[in-house]
Amino acid sequence: CYIDDIIIFRLTNYYQRFVKKFSVIAKPLIILMDKDQPYTWGCKQQHAFDILKQKLDSILVL
């Protein structure tokens, strides 16, 4: 669902300062949310999501 993806992305966006190259990794997701682009979740978006998920899982909780 488009709304769910926006919510998840905004939550991960909060942690971008802790993830190296966040903007490079998240670029397919950022492009996906552009209002001029059709919403199509493909391999690039899934790969970006999986990498961000992996990196966020590896962040140590203080």
RODO-2510 file (C-alpha; in nm, 4 decimals, decimal comma):
residues 62
     n   res          X          Y          Z
     1     c     0,0000     0,0000     0,0000
     2     y     0,1331     0,3433    -0,0948
     3     i     0,0507     0,5045     0,2405
     4     d     0,2247     0,2245     0,4327
     5     d     0,5372     0,2705     0,2221
     6     i     0,5429     0,6437     0,2921
     7     i     0,5095     0,5835     0,6658
     8     i     0,7891     0,3255     0,6661
     9     f     1,0154     0,5495     0,4584
    10     r     0,9604     0,8474     0,6867
    11     l     1,0421     0,6340     0,9894
    12     t     1,3641     0,5128     0,8287
    13     n     1,4406     0,8673     0,7179
    14     y     1,4667     0,9639     1,0851
    15     y     1,7667     0,7295     1,1179
    16     q     1,9440     0,8440     0,8014
    17     r     2,2266     1,0096     0,9949
    18     f     2,3237     0,6665     1,1294
    19     v     2,3297     0,4910     0,7905
    20     k     2,6197     0,5615     0,5566
    21     k     2,5084     0,6561     0,2042
    22     f     2,1433     0,6572     0,3085
    23     s     2,0368     0,8839     0,0231
    24     v     2,2155     0,6681    -0,2339
    25     i     2,0584     0,3487    -0,1012
    26     a     1,7112     0,5022    -0,0657
    27     k     1,7079     0,6727    -0,4069
    28     p     1,4722     0,4157    -0,5693
    29     l     1,2296     0,4683    -0,2809
    30     i     1,2576     0,8456    -0,3020
    31     i     1,1894     0,8400    -0,6764
    32     l     0,8932     0,6103    -0,6167
    33     m     0,7288     0,8737    -0,3982
    34     d     0,7607     1,1499    -0,6562
    35     k     0,4114     1,2602    -0,7562
    36     d     0,5049     1,2600    -1,1266
    37     q     0,6175     0,8963    -1,1191
    38     p     0,3807     0,6000    -1,1427
    39     y     0,3768     0,3930    -0,8250
    40     t     0,5384     0,0630    -0,9232
    41     w     0,7182    -0,1440    -0,6585
    42     g     0,9869    -0,3345    -0,8430
    43     c     1,3158    -0,5140    -0,7840
    44     k     1,5113    -0,1904    -0,7305
    45     q     1,2708    -0,0701    -0,4634
    46     q     1,2665    -0,4068    -0,2885
    47     h     1,6462    -0,4243    -0,2938
    48     a     1,6766    -0,0721    -0,1497
    49     f     1,4206    -0,1558     0,1188
    50     d     1,6030    -0,4780     0,2112
    51     i     1,9400    -0,3013     0,2396
    52     l     1,7949    -0,0236     0,4564
    53     k     1,6218    -0,2805     0,6738
    54     q     1,9475    -0,4722     0,7165
    55     k     2,1432    -0,1576     0,8012
    56     l     1,8811    -0,0367     1,0485
    57     d     1,8791    -0,3791     1,2148
    58     s     2,2549    -0,3565     1,2624
    59     i     2,2466    -0,0175     1,4389
    60     l     2,3305    -0,0595     1,8041
    61     v     2,0653     0,0536     2,0467
    62     l     2,2074     0,2891     2,3076
***
